[in-house]
Amino acid sequence: MKDLDSYKNVPVSVAAELLGVSQPFIREGIKAGSLPIGSAVQISGDKWSFQISPGLLREYITGSTSLKKYFEENKEILKEIFESTKKDCQET
């Protein structure tokens, strides 16, 4: 994998190569909000500018975005489980 830390803004071509998809796939996915690796801004007419975050791209490639989302969505339940387990450990 290319060293993503060397980029402030990952080129669309690099993101496409790393994900094994086409550049239009990257552009349209970001514009539609279905590819959570960056953002797109319409400059004028049919001209768009893309910002692809190295960190978000890495999270997407490794699958850690879904894990992060899981923990965020289940934060309260996980906190209860942790507190219960902690209490059980202190009682023994």
N, C-alpha and C positions, 0 to 999 in steps of 0.2 A: 504494500500500500504506500502511496506517495506520502511524504511527510506533510500532513495537513497543517501542522503548526507553522510551516514556512509561509502560509498564506494569511492575509488579513481578510481577503475576499477570494474564495475558491472560484476559479474560472468554471463556467458551465461545462466546458469540454472535459475538465478534470473530474468534476462530479459525475458526469455521464459515464466516463471511463470506469470510475470506481464502482458505480452501481450497475454497470453492464447494460445501460440503456442509451437511447439516443438523446442528443442535445434538445430537440423539440420536446421530448418527454419531460426533461428537467424543467424547461421553461414553462410549459403548460401546467405541470404539476405544482410548481411554486405559485404561478398566477392563480390557479384554482384553489390554493390553500390545502391541497391534499398531499403535498410533499413538504413536510415540516423541517426543511433544511435552510431556509432563508426567506427572503422577501423580494417582491418585484414592485417596481414603480413605473407607471406609464409616463414617459417623458413627453411625448407628443404623438398624435396620430397612431401609427402602429409601432412606434419606437418604445422599447422597454429597457429598463436597467435592472439588473439582478444583483443581489447581495447574497452570497452563500456563505454561511458561517462554518468555519472549520469544526467548531465544537458540535454544532447541531448535526453536521454531516457525519461526524464520527459516531455520535449517539445513534443516528439512524442506521448506519452500517452495522454497528455492534448490537443493535436491538435494545440498547439501554433506555431509549425514549419510552418504549412500552412498559418497561420495568418502573421507570420514574413515574409514569402516568398511573400505574397500578398502585404504587405506594401513596401517591397524592389522593387518589380516589378512595383508598381504604385506610387513610390516616387514623381515623378515630377507632376503627375496629382493631387495627394493629396496636394502637396505644393501649387499648383495654387489655389485649392479650399480653402485652409486655408488662403492664402493671400487675396483672393477675399472676404471671409467672414469677415476677420479682417478689411478690408477696408470698407465694408458695415457697420460694427458695429461702426466704428469711425465716419462715416458720419451721423449717426442718433443721 
